[in-house]
């Protein structure tokens, strides 16, 4: 199965700063259609899990433009520019290229 | 508005079974896959399997074959997951999540159902 590694268990950030969360896959997530099957999710206590990015870089409906997905092949990044207090959450990457679909272990964004 | 409503928390004894539900509204249930996911406290999220709302076709993570059985009731737009022979390792929060096509990501999630296995 494909392993996704999110190196940082936690990242500390101040409001207004930029932060980057990385996700490395054990094999390329590029399919023959030219798309990467990598998505990002936000989990906040008491709220339903929210999809932020799919195909590595496409924001889902209603996601603020400060959330930016990038990367290709096996290396992917979720960047949050101008972090807001409501961005404090757990962030997961997910691959749906091959079954079993697998998630990264998650990165917790915390306030300095 | 798409909504996924999951059944309430369960406290079950070791060796027992439990059936979780995920009632949907706001989209055409039979046109999409529903996935079930497991999240143990403070741990990673695992994909259990998919079921197609149209014909009930399933795909499972090998790890959960024999443990989880996915079904649907098209008439009520509800997905179900049976968990059998429960042990403490099955204590977790279980989510249902709809699989977006063609984006192939989980676009809507339920709030989760906590299952606690304890005697």
Interface residues (C-beta under 8 A of the other chain):
Chain A: X37 X39 X41 X48 X49 X50 X51 X54 X55 X58 X60 X92 X94 X96 X99 X100 X101 X102 X103 X104 X105 X106
Chain B: X35 X44 X45 X46 X47 X59 X61 X62 X63 X95 X97 X99 X100 X103 X104 X105 X106 X107 X108 X109 X110 X111
